[in-house]
Structure formats: C-alpha cells, structure tokens
Amino acid sequence: MFGSQVPSVTAAEVPDGAYLLDVREQDEWDAGHAPGAHHLPMQEIPVRIEEVPADGDVIVVCRVGGRSSQVVNYLLNNGWDNVRNLTGGMKAWEAASRPMVTDDGNPARVI
C-alpha cells in the first residue's frame, strides 16, 4: 500500500555487525560510504537479489532514505524479513558522526 511504513532504524540504532547495503549510484558511493558497507545500486537489486543476505540484520541505505525504503519494500515482498531502512540515509549517518570512508583516500562526503 502506498505510504505504508517500512521497518526502519536511525543511524545511532544500527547494530554492530549489521550488513549495511548501500543502494546509491556509483558516484555517490565513491564520494563516501560507511566502512564495511556493501554496494549494490538500486537498479541492480532485481538481478542481484541473491546477494542480499536472508538472515542477520540487513540495513538498507541511500542518500536520504527514499530509494532505500523502496528497496526494503521490494525485499519484503520477495521473502526477506530481516531488512530495515536507515532513516535519513547517509545524510543522517554523516550528521550522527558515524564513520565514513572512500576507496581512493579522499575525504568522505555525502553527495
């Protein structure tokens, strides 16, 4: 149903050891991401869905939470029951002073 609430967590509530699934585009990922996050752009989810763990905590993140919310809904509708949306996305992650890295050593930022 449109407007239904998806399971979610805040940046401060992300449990240690959670599988952080970053569904942003490559340029957004390259600019900065959470250490240990797994990059799987939103548009690739349908063909790479088997890469998403079916057990353990899976937290889905994008820039501000819209795309990741759609991915959580998609995964829930396809049998995953262990997925939650990161409320506020990487903008909230950054605002909560959670760690961020880049693969090229440049200062991390959210774009």
Buried (B, 14 or more C-beta within 10 A) or exposed (E): EEEEEBBBBEBEEBEEEBBBBBBBBEEBBBBBBBEEBBBBBBEEBEEEBEEBBEEEBBBBBBBBBEBBBBBBBBBBEEEBEBBBBBBBBBBBBBEEEBEBBBEEEEEBEBE
